[in-house]
Amino acid sequence: MRDPDYDIVITGAGPVGSALALMLARYAPDPKRIALVGASFVRHDASKNKAPDPRSIAVNHGSIALLRNLHAWPTHYQPIKTVHVSQQGRLGRTLIQHEDLDVPELGGVVNYTDLLASLHNSLGKSGITCIESKQAELRLGERPEVSTGPHRIQAYLGIQSDGVRPKGLEKHYDQCAVLAVVSANEPRSGWAFERFTKQGPLALLPHPSGRGHYGVVWCCQPNTAAQLRRAPEHEFNAQLQDVFGTRLGALSVLGERTVYPLSLHAGPSRIGLRGIAIGNAAQTLHPVAGQGLNLGLRDAAQLAHALRFWLTQPNQDPDPLLNHYTQVRKPDRWLTTGITDFLPRIFATGKPVVEHAAGLALFGMDLSLGLRMPLAHHLLQGLRR
C-alpha cells in the first residue's frame, strides 16, 4: 500500500480545527504533511466591518492563553473581569471576580469573524496545507479519506472538527437563542451578566464593537424568540429592559437580530479505526456560560499533546494513543456537558420551591469563596488532567 498523501487530515477550518492544526504543526517535522480542509479561509482584518456582529464569542482565560501562544488571539476584544449571576424574580445573586482566581481577566469577548481571521492568518505562516472545499466529506477506514470535489486525499489519521452533528446523546430544548447587540447608557467596564429567567438564561457580554455595547444571548421559548426577532426596536428594548433590569441603564438594540434553535448533541470522541471527533463534531452544547468553544479548544490541545511523538513516525499504529486520549477527555467533556444541560433546566422549572433553592444556592456562593470556587475554576479553564 502506497504512503498516504498526508499524515493527518482535519476537516473543518473553524476555530477548533484551525487551532488544532497550528498546535500539531509545532510538533510535526514537516507541517505540509498536515492538511486542513475547510469551506473558506479568511485572511484579513475582519474588525474593519462597520456593522456590529451579533456572533460574538466568550472565551475563557485558559483558551485565551492557548490562542495567544499560537499567535492567534485578536488584539481587538473586550475583557471580562467580573461575572454577575442572578435569577429573575427571586432573591440571590453571586459575583465571580478575577481577583478570586488571581488572574488579570476571567476571559474575553471577541467577534467570531475576528477570531477566525486571526487563526487563518497564523495558518498562512505555519506551512500547513490548507485546502478549500465546500463539500469535504471524511470517510473513515484503515486509511481515512477526504473527498474535495473531484479529488480525494488520504491520510494516516482523520480528524473531524465540525460539519457533522454528533451521534449519541440527543436532547432538544424547548428554547431558541436570540442574538443581538445593544448599547447601554450606563455600561460597567469588564462586567458580563448571566441572568436566569423562567424561559431560559439571558446573557449580556461586553461587545468589542464599541464602548457600552453588549452582545445579547437571550434563550427563550420558540414563540417568544420569533416575536422578539420581528418586534419593532422600541418593543424589543422594552422587553429586554423588563427582563434584565436597570443594571446597565437604558438598553437600545443595534442592527439585526438572529434566532437559532437550541439542542444538545454529544457522541464518542473515537470514530472509526483511525478517526477522532473534536469540537462541534464531538459535542454541541447549550450556550449557557459560553462553554462550547472552550471545551472544543481543550479537545484540540489534549489531542495535539497525545500525538506529539507519533507525528515523528506517523506510520506507527496510533491506536493506543487515541484510546488514551478518549479516556483522558471523558471527565471534562461529560462534566461540562452536564453543567450546561443542568443550569438552564433547573432555573426554568416553574416550581417556586426549586427556584427559591436555586436563589439560595446563588446567595451561598456569593457569601462563600469556597462554594463558588469549583464552578469558577471550571468556567475559567475546564477540568484538566
Protein Blocks (a to p, Z undefined) as FASTA:
>chain_A
ZZdfbfbdcehjafklmmmmmmmmmmpmblmlpccddfbdcdddfklpmbdcfkbcdddf
klmmmmmmnopacfbdcddfbdcdddehiaciddddfklnopabfbdcddfklmmmmmmm
mmmmnopacdddfkbccdddfbdcddehjaccddfbdcdfbhiacehdddddfbdddddd
dddfbdcehiacddddfkbccdddddfkbghiacddddddfklmmmmmmpcfklmmmmmm
mmnopmnopaddehjddddddddddddfbgcjbbcdehjlloccdfehplmmmmmmmmmm
mmmmmmmmmmmmmmbcfklmmmmmmmmmmmmmmmmmmmmmmmmmmmmnopaklmmmmmmm
mmmmmmpmklmmmmmmmmmnopaZZ
